[in-house]
Amino acid sequence: MFCIEHLSHWENVSTLAVYADHDLTDIGAALEGFAQFCAEQIAPLSQIGDTLGARYDNGRVTMPEADAQAYAQFVEMGWQAMTHPVEYGGFGLPRVVGAAAVEVLNAADMSFGLCPLLTDGAIEALLLTGSDEQKATYLEPLVAGRWSGTMNLTEPQAGSDLGRVSTKATRREDGTYGVSGTKIFITYGAHDLTENIIHLVLARTPEAPAGPKGLSLFIVPQKLVEPDGTLGAENAVNCVSIEHKLGVRASPTAVLEYDDATGFLIGEENRGLEYMFIMMNAARFSVGVQGIAISERAYQRALSYARERVQSRPVNGQARDAVAIIEHPDVRRMLMRMRCLTEGGRAMAAATAGLLDIAHHRDDPEAAAMAEFMVPLVKGFCSERAVEVASLGVQIHGGMGFIEETGAAQHYRDARILPIYEGTTAIQANDLLGRKVMRDGGETARRFAARIAETEAKLALGSANAQAIGQSLAQARGSFEGALNWLLETSRKDIDAAFAGSVPFLMLAGTLAAGWKLAKGALAAQTALDAGQDAPFMTRKIATALFFAEHILPDCAAEHARILHGARSLLDADFPD
């Protein structure tokens, strides 16, 4: 709620006509109710699902019984509907509230949370690109959660190179298409939680041009839908297997075989990738929020263990007996790094969600450009840092962290998919550098830096802590601007050298963005503190921003050095057979 009120551009989001009926009190009550549901009903599923997993038998996938019961309650209480339009049965809450809900749900159990996440993406794609008839047919049951949605891109020979997608879609006389091909890595591609599964499938029509420009997008329901909305016959979509995975084991990852399945074209032919990117961008943002969720849960578990685990006398010699490990300096360092990376990610995700809403409902080009710049940061930074935070959680547990019964190892295993999901970190970094920076000559990136400078000026007028935060923020911004200028100049003469620094640039920008938003939070917390509001909480907010400034923002200088001086050693590296 602190992030929503102070960091999500709430002063602008709350004035949007579509959100006129919602205030912070109502939003707080909704999230409180959802949090209670997730704590009581969803969190217990995590270890059950990790142990039992989804089960495959002769083309059918069965979820653990506890998951099915919890999902039925999830639907009954209407939680899928939180951010979706009222006209289709949704609650119509702002996107930043949806991000908070995604975090809470996935902190409870990421395996469970992936099903609603994919459905959210399908809803968004249909809202923006579906015909009136398609919206009338599919949106209400998807918004209710009675049906779920999937995203079908990847194929065995294609991977992330979507230009090589070979699934075919042949026109029929009745206006439908026969879709044939194999799709892999389809999250919740088969399961028994919902009445129907609505697959959004990239495929190629017979006369389509080669490459990504020849792709079209199709609705292929698992069960065909009759004109009156009732479910008809099974479509020719078969699950031939599910994957055996490192983590998120109760989230079935299916291999789907389409055998002349009935599909319905979305929009126009050969614009499928454009439409799919709507769903993909929503999913990329949400995967970043999943990273925050896993980080939060790993931190909670590590903090609890550090308070309880007694081992070794303190290095200062003030106690003869062993103390809780939270008293040891390096454990405190790890806990603070976990907390700062988690809260920094949450802060920038809240800000990005607000920008996405402003861009969409006000048709604001500047907000849209900044939101597009921020999405790969949320996805790339928060997913990579989730792996680090979960690893630190294992480290704080010591040897017990390597034992599955403590639960720390599961967070690490679950987190490891996040830098891969919906485009690897390198794909996010290439998107950031190629589409978000080079395309406009660095204009949006410089606007991003200018806004950070405005915050520095406010920090310079504040307390000693605020000034210290501002000084670190200025140094990190200098690293960003230096790297930005070098990349823009280098890209004109040596594109390989520029893209050799794309991932370091993403991590530099993500670290800077998180530190900036925490700094803005520190200013808000100081104002609240001066007004006598919730002193312990506001004091922690300031302490978190200060630690991030002094311990994590210096990483920006290292990324700057990698970008400016590391390309040649990378590109000249030899990998003999």
C-alpha positions in Angstrom: 0.0 0.0 0.0 3.0 2.3 0.6 4.2 1.7 -3.0 0.7 2.2 -4.4 0.2 5.5 -2.6 3.6 7.0 -3.0 5.3 5.4 -6.0 2.7 4.3 -8.5 1.9 7.8 -9.8 -1.3 7.4 -7.8 -2.1 11.2 -8.0 -2.6 10.6 -11.8 -3.9 7.0 -11.8 -6.6 7.8 -9.2 -8.0 10.6 -11.4 -8.5 8.3 -14.4 -12.3 8.1 -15.1 -12.2 4.3 -15.2 -11.0 4.2 -11.6 -13.3 6.9 -10.2 -15.1 4.5 -7.9 -11.9 3.2 -6.1 -10.0 4.8 -3.3 -7.0 3.6 -1.2 -9.2 2.4 1.6 -11.2 0.1 -0.7 -8.0 -1.1 -2.4 -6.4 -1.9 1.0 -9.4 -3.9 2.0 -9.4 -5.9 -1.2 -5.7 -6.7 -0.9 -6.1 -7.6 2.7 -8.8 -10.1 1.9 -6.9 -11.5 -0.9 -3.7 -11.8 1.3 -5.7 -13.7 3.9 -7.1 -16.1 1.2 -3.6 -16.7 -0.1 -2.0 -17.2 3.3 -4.7 -19.7 4.4 -5.6 -21.5 1.2 -2.7 -21.1 -1.3 0.5 -21.1 0.7 -0.1 -24.7 2.0 -0.2 -25.9 -1.6 3.4 -25.0 -2.3 5.2 -27.9 -0.7 2.4 -30.3 -1.6 2.7 -29.4 -5.3 6.5 -29.5 -5.2 6.3 -33.0 -3.8 3.4 -34.5 -5.9 3.6 -32.3 -9.0 1.2 -32.5 -11.9 0.5 -36.0 -13.1 0.3 -37.1 -16.8 -1.5 -40.2 -17.9 -2.6 -41.1 -21.4 -3.0 -37.6 -22.6 -4.7 -36.2 -19.5 -3.1 -34.0 -16.8 -4.3 -34.2 -13.2 -3.4 -31.6 -10.6 -3.0 -32.4 -6.9 -6.4 -32.6 -5.2 -5.6 -29.7 -2.9 -4.8 -27.5 -5.9 -8.2 -28.3 -7.5 -10.0 -27.5 -4.3 -8.2 -24.2 -3.8 -8.7 -23.2 -7.4 -12.5 -23.8 -7.1 -12.4 -21.4 -4.1 -10.3 -18.9 -6.1 -13.0 -18.8 -8.8 -15.9 -18.7 -6.3 -14.4 -15.7 -4.6 -13.8 -13.9 -8.0 -10.1 -13.2 -7.5 -9.3 -13.7 -11.2 -11.5 -10.7 -12.0 -9.6 -8.1 -9.9 -8.2 -5.8 -12.6 -10.5 -6.7 -15.6 -13.3 -4.6 -17.0 -16.6 -4.4 -15.2 -18.5 -5.0 -18.4 -17.1 -8.6 -18.5 -17.6 -9.3 -14.8 -14.3 -7.8 -13.5 -13.8 -5.5 -10.5 -12.0 -2.9 -12.6 -9.2 -2.2 -10.2 -6.0 -0.4 -11.3 -3.1 -2.3 -12.8 -0.9 -1.6 -9.8 -3.4 -3.4 -7.5 -3.2 -6.3 -9.9 0.6 -6.3 -9.6 0.3 -6.4 -5.8 -2.2 -9.3 -6.1 0.1 -11.2 -8.5 3.0 -10.8 -6.0 0.9 -12.0 -3.0 -0.4 -15.0 -4.9 3.0 -16.1 -6.3 4.7 -15.5 -2.9 2.2 -18.1 -1.6 2.7 -20.6 -4.4 4.2 -19.7 -7.8 3.1 -23.0 -9.3 -0.5 -22.1 -8.6 -0.1 -18.5 -9.5 1.1 -19.3 -13.1 -2.4 -20.3 -14.2 -4.2 -17.0 -13.4 -1.1 -15.1 -14.7 -1.4 -16.7 -18.2 -5.2 -16.2 -18.1 -4.7 -12.5 -17.4 -2.4 -12.2 -20.5 -5.0 -13.9 -22.7 -7.7 -11.6 -21.4 -5.6 -8.5 -22.2 -4.8 -9.8 -25.7 -8.5 -10.4 -26.5 -9.6 -7.1 -25.0 -7.2 -5.2 -27.3 -7.3 -7.4 -30.5 -10.3 -9.7 -30.4 -13.5 -9.1 -32.4 -16.7 -8.2 -30.7 -18.0 -11.8 -31.2 -14.8 -13.2 -29.7 -15.0 -10.9 -26.7 -18.6 -11.9 -26.1 -17.7 -15.6 -26.4 -14.5 -15.9 -24.4 -14.0 -12.9 -22.0 -16.6 -13.5 -19.3 -15.7 -17.1 -18.5 -12.0 -16.1 -18.6 -12.5 -13.2 -16.3 -14.5 -15.4 -14.0 -11.6 -17.9 -14.0 -13.9 -20.7 -15.1 -11.8 -21.0 -18.3 -8.0 -20.5 -18.4 -5.7 -19.1 -21.1 -2.4 -20.1 -22.6 0.2 -18.6 -24.9 1.5 -20.9 -27.6 4.7 -19.6 -29.3 7.6 -22.1 -28.9 8.2 -25.1 -31.1 11.0 -27.7 -31.0 12.9 -26.2 -33.9 12.1 -22.5 -33.1 12.8 -21.8 -29.4 12.9 -18.0 -29.0 13.5 -17.5 -32.8 9.8 -17.1 -33.7 10.6 -16.5 -37.3 11.1 -20.3 -37.6 7.6 -21.1 -36.3 6.1 -23.7 -38.7 2.7 -24.5 -37.3 0.2 -24.3 -40.2 -3.3 -22.7 -40.3 -5.4 -23.6 -43.3 -8.5 -21.6 -44.2 -11.8 -23.5 -44.3 -14.9 -22.6 -46.2 -16.8 -21.8 -43.0 -14.3 -19.1 -42.0 -12.4 -21.2 -39.4 -8.9 -22.5 -39.8 -7.4 -25.9 -39.4 -4.4 -25.6 -37.1 -1.7 -28.3 -37.2 1.7 -28.4 -35.5 3.6 -29.0 -32.3 4.0 -26.5 -29.5 6.3 -27.0 -26.5 6.8 -25.4 -23.1 3.1 -24.5 -22.8 2.5 -23.4 -19.2 -0.8 -24.9 -18.0 -1.4 -26.2 -21.5 -3.3 -29.2 -20.0 -4.9 -29.5 -16.6 -8.1 -30.3 -14.9 -8.7 -27.0 -12.9 -11.0 -25.3 -15.4 -13.9 -26.2 -17.6 -12.0 -25.1 -20.7 -8.6 -23.9 -21.8 -8.3 -21.2 -24.4 -5.1 -21.5 -26.4 -3.7 -18.5 -28.2 -1.6 -20.0 -31.0 0.9 -18.5 -33.4 0.7 -20.2 -36.8 1.4 -19.6 -40.5 -1.3 -19.4 -43.2 -0.4 -21.0 -46.6 0.5 -17.8 -48.5 2.2 -16.1 -45.6 5.7 -14.5 -46.1 8.6 -16.2 -44.4 9.9 -15.1 -41.1 8.1 -13.4 -38.2 6.0 -11.1 -40.4 4.1 -14.2 -41.7 2.7 -15.2 -38.4 -1.0 -15.0 -37.5 -2.7 -15.4 -34.1 -5.5 -17.9 -33.5 -7.9 -18.8 -30.7 -7.9 -22.6 -30.4 -10.2 -23.7 -27.6 -9.6 -27.0 -26.0 -13.3 -27.6 -26.1 -15.3 -26.0 -28.9 -17.9 -23.4 -27.8 -21.4 -23.5 -29.1 -23.3 -20.4 -30.2 -25.2 -20.2 -26.9 -21.9 -20.3 -25.0 -22.1 -23.9 -23.8 -19.2 -26.3 -24.3 -19.2 -28.7 -27.2 -16.9 -31.4 -28.5 -13.2 -31.7 -27.7 -11.0 -29.9 -30.2 -8.1 -31.8 -31.9 -5.5 -30.5 -29.4 -3.7 -33.3 -27.6 -1.2 -33.2 -24.8 1.5 -35.7 -25.6 3.6 -35.1 -22.5 4.5 -32.8 -19.7 8.0 -31.8 -18.6 9.9 -33.0 -15.5 11.3 -29.8 -14.1 13.8 -28.3 -11.7 11.0 -26.3 -10.0 7.4 -25.1 -10.1 6.5 -28.7 -10.4 2.8 -28.3 -9.9 2.6 -26.1 -12.9 2.2 -28.5 -15.9 4.5 -27.5 -18.8 2.9 -29.3 -21.8 3.8 -30.5 -25.2 0.7 -29.9 -27.3 0.0 -31.5 -30.7 -2.5 -29.7 -33.0 -4.0 -32.0 -35.5 -6.2 -29.9 -37.8 -7.7 -28.3 -34.7 -10.4 -25.7 -35.2 -9.0 -22.2 -34.8 -10.4 -18.7 -35.1 -8.3 -15.9 -36.5 -7.7 -12.9 -34.2 -7.6 -9.6 -36.1 -5.8 -9.8 -39.5 -3.6 -12.4 -41.0 0.2 -11.8 -40.7 -0.2 -9.6 -37.7 0.0 -12.4 -35.1 3.3 -11.5 -33.6 2.2 -7.9 -33.1 -0.9 -9.1 -31.3 1.0 -11.8 -29.3 3.4 -9.1 -28.0 0.5 -7.6 -26.1 0.1 -10.8 -24.2 3.9 -11.3 -24.0 4.6 -7.8 -22.6 1.9 -8.3 -19.9 3.5 -11.7 -19.1 7.0 -10.2 -19.0 5.9 -7.6 -16.5 4.1 -10.3 -14.4 7.2 -12.6 -14.5 9.2 -9.7 -13.0 6.6 -9.4 -10.3 6.9 -13.2 -9.7 10.6 -12.6 -9.1 9.6 -10.0 -6.4 7.2 -12.6 -4.9 9.8 -15.4 -4.7 12.3 -12.9 -3.2 9.8 -11.8 -0.6 9.0 -15.3 0.5 12.7 -16.3 0.6 13.4 -13.3 2.7 10.6 -14.0 5.1 11.8 -17.5 5.6 15.4 -16.5 6.0 14.6 -13.8 8.4 12.5 -16.1 10.6 15.4 -18.7 10.6 18.0 -16.1 11.4 16.0 -15.0 14.5 15.7 -18.6 15.7 19.0 -20.2 14.8 21.5 -19.9 17.6 25.1 -20.4 16.7 28.5 -19.0 17.7 29.4 -16.2 20.0 29.4 -12.6 18.6 32.7 -11.3 17.1 32.6 -8.4 19.5 33.0 -10.7 22.5 30.1 -9.1 24.4 28.4 -12.4 25.1 29.9 -15.7 26.3 27.1 -17.8 24.9 26.1 -18.4 21.3 23.6 -15.9 19.9 20.9 -16.0 17.2 22.7 -15.7 13.9 20.9 -12.4 13.1 23.5 -10.9 15.4 26.4 -11.7 13.1 27.4 -8.9 10.7 27.5 -11.0 7.5 24.1 -12.5 8.1 22.7 -9.0 8.6 24.4 -8.0 5.3 22.7 -10.9 3.5 19.3 -10.1 5.0 19.6 -6.5 4.1 20.6 -7.3 0.6 17.6 -9.6 0.3 15.3 -7.0 1.7 16.6 -4.1 -0.5 16.5 -6.1 -3.7 13.0 -7.2 -3.0 11.7 -3.8 -2.0 13.5 -2.1 -4.8 11.9 -4.4 -7.3 8.5 -3.9 -5.8 8.9 -0.1 -5.9 9.8 0.0 -9.6 7.1 -2.5 -10.5 4.5 -0.3 -8.8 5.8 2.8 -10.7 5.7 0.9 -14.0 2.2 -0.4 -13.4 1.0 3.2 -12.9 2.7 4.3 -16.1 1.0 1.5 -18.0 -2.4 2.5 -16.8 -1.8 6.2 -17.6 -0.5 5.3 -21.1 -3.5 3.1 -21.8 -6.3 5.2 -20.4 -5.0 8.7 -21.3 -3.3 7.8 -24.6 -0.2 9.5 -23.2 2.8 8.9 -25.5 5.4 10.0 -23.0 4.0 7.7 -20.3 3.8 4.9 -22.9 7.5 5.3 -23.9 8.6 5.3 -20.3 6.5 2.3 -19.4 8.0 0.4 -22.4 11.4 1.3 -21.2 10.7 0.1 -17.7 9.1 -3.3 -18.6 12.3 -5.1 -19.6 13.9 -3.7 -16.4 11.2 -5.1 -14.2 11.4 -8.4 -16.0 15.1 -8.7 -16.3 16.3 -7.1 -13.1 13.7 -8.6 -10.8 13.9 -12.2 -12.2 17.7 -12.2 -12.1 17.8 -10.8 -8.5 15.2 -13.3 -7.4 17.7 -16.1 -8.1 20.3 -14.2 -6.1 17.9 -13.5 -3.2 16.8 -17.1 -3.1 20.4 -18.2 -3.1 21.2 -15.9 -0.2 18.2 -17.4 1.6 19.8 -20.9 1.2 23.1 -19.4 2.5 21.6 -18.0 5.6 20.1 -21.4 6.4 23.6 -22.9 6.1 23.6 -26.6 5.7 19.9 -26.8 6.5 19.3 -24.6 3.4 20.5 -27.5 1.3 17.9 -29.8 2.9 14.6 -29.8 1.2 12.5 -29.9 4.4 13.3 -26.3 5.3 11.8 -25.0 2.1 14.6 -22.6 1.3 15.9 -24.8 -1.6 12.4 -24.8 -3.3 12.5 -21.0 -3.6 15.9 -21.3 -5.3 14.6 -24.0 -7.7 11.4 -22.1 -8.4 13.2 -18.8 -9.0 15.6 -20.3 -11.6 13.0 -20.4 -14.4 12.2 -16.7 -14.1 15.2 -15.3 -16.0 14.2 -17.7 -18.8 10.4 -17.3 -18.9 8.9 -15.0 -21.6 12.3 -14.3 -23.1 15.6 -14.8 -21.5 17.5 -11.9 -19.8 19.5 -11.4 -23.0 16.3 -11.1 -25.0 15.1 -8.4 -22.5 18.4 -6.7 -22.7 18.5 -6.7 -26.6 14.9 -5.4 -26.5 15.9 -2.6 -24.1 19.0 -1.6 -26.1 17.7 -2.2 -29.6 14.1 -1.1 -29.4 13.9 1.1 -26.4 17.2 3.0 -26.6 18.6 3.0 -30.1 15.3 3.4 -31.9 14.7 6.9 -30.4 18.4 7.8 -30.1 18.4 7.5 -26.4 15.6 10.1 -25.9 13.5 8.1 -23.4 16.7 6.9 -21.6 17.8 10.5 -21.1 14.3 11.5 -19.9 14.6 8.6 -17.4 18.0 10.0 -16.2 16.6 13.6 -16.0 13.8 12.5 -13.7 16.3 10.8 -11.4 18.3 14.1 -11.3 15.1 15.8 -10.2 14.8 13.4 -7.2 18.5 14.0 -6.4 17.8 17.7 -6.1 15.0 17.0 -3.5 17.3 14.6 -1.6 20.0 17.3 -1.4 17.6 19.5 0.6 16.8 16.8 3.1 18.4 15.0 6.1 21.9 13.6 6.2 20.6 10.2 5.2 18.7 11.8 2.3 21.8 13.6 1.1 23.9 10.4 1.3 21.3 8.6 -0.8 21.2 11.4 -3.3 25.0 11.4 -3.7 25.1 7.7 -4.4 22.1 8.0 -6.8 24.0 10.8 -8.7 27.1 8.6 -9.0 25.0 5.7 -10.3 23.2 8.0 -12.7 26.5 9.2 -14.0 27.5 5.5 -14.7 24.2 5.1 -16.6 24.6 8.2 -18.7 28.2 7.3 -19.5 27.3 3.8 -20.6 24.3 5.2 -22.6 26.5 7.6 -24.5 29.1 4.9 -25.2 26.5 2.4 -26.4 24.8 4.9 -28.8 28.1 5.9 -30.3 29.5 2.4 -30.5 26.4 1.0 -32.0 27.0 3.1 -35.2 30.3 1.5 -35.9 30.5 -1.9 -34.0 27.0 -3.3 -33.3 28.5 -6.5 -31.7 30.5 -4.5 -29.2 27.4 -2.6 -28.3 25.3 -5.7 -27.7 28.1 -7.3 -25.8 27.1 -4.8 -23.1 23.4 -5.2 -23.4 22.9 -7.3 -20.3 25.2 -5.2 -18.1 23.3 -2.2 -19.3 20.0 -3.7 -18.4 21.3 -4.6 -14.9 22.8 -1.1 -14.5 19.5 0.5 -15.5 17.5 -1.9 -13.3 19.7 -1.2 -10.3 19.5 2.5 -10.9 15.7 2.4 -11.3 15.2 0.4 -8.1 17.5 2.7 -6.2 15.7 5.8 -7.6 12.3 4.5 -6.5 13.5 3.6 -3.1 14.9 7.1 -2.8 11.6 8.5 -3.7 10.1 6.2 -1.1 12.5 7.5 1.5 11.4 11.1 0.8 7.8 10.1 1.3 8.7 8.1 4.4 10.5 11.1 5.9 7.4 13.3 5.3 5.2 10.7 7.0 7.7 10.4 9.9 7.7 14.2 10.4 3.9 14.0 10.6 4.2 11.3 13.3 2.9 8.4 11.1 4.0 4.8 11.8 7.6 5.6 12.9 9.0 2.0 12.9 7.7 1.3 9.3 8.9 4.7 7.9 12.3 4.4 9.6 12.8 1.0 8.0 11.9 2.5 4.6 14.6 5.1 5.0 17.1 2.5 6.2 16.4 0.3 3.3 16.9 3.1 0.8 20.2 4.1 2.5 21.5 0.5 2.5 20.6 0.1 -1.2 22.4 3.4 -2.0 25.6 2.4 -0.1 25.8 -1.3 -0.9 23.9 -1.9 -4.2 24.0 1.3 -6.2 27.9 1.0 -6.4 27.2 -2.1 -8.7 26.3 0.5 -11.4 30.0 1.5 -11.6 31.0 -2.1 -12.2 28.4 -2.5 -14.9 29.6 0.7 -16.5 33.2 -0.7 -16.6 32.0 -3.9 -18.1 30.2 -2.1 -20.9 33.0 0.4 -21.8 36.0 -2.0 -21.4 34.7 -5.5 -21.6 33.5 -6.0 -25.2 36.8 -7.0 -26.8 37.7 -9.7 -24.2 34.2 -11.1 -24.6 34.1 -11.0 -28.4 37.7 -12.3 -28.9 37.2 -15.2 -26.4 38.1 -18.6 -28.0 36.1 -21.7 -27.3 38.1 -24.6 -28.8 36.4 -28.0 -29.6 
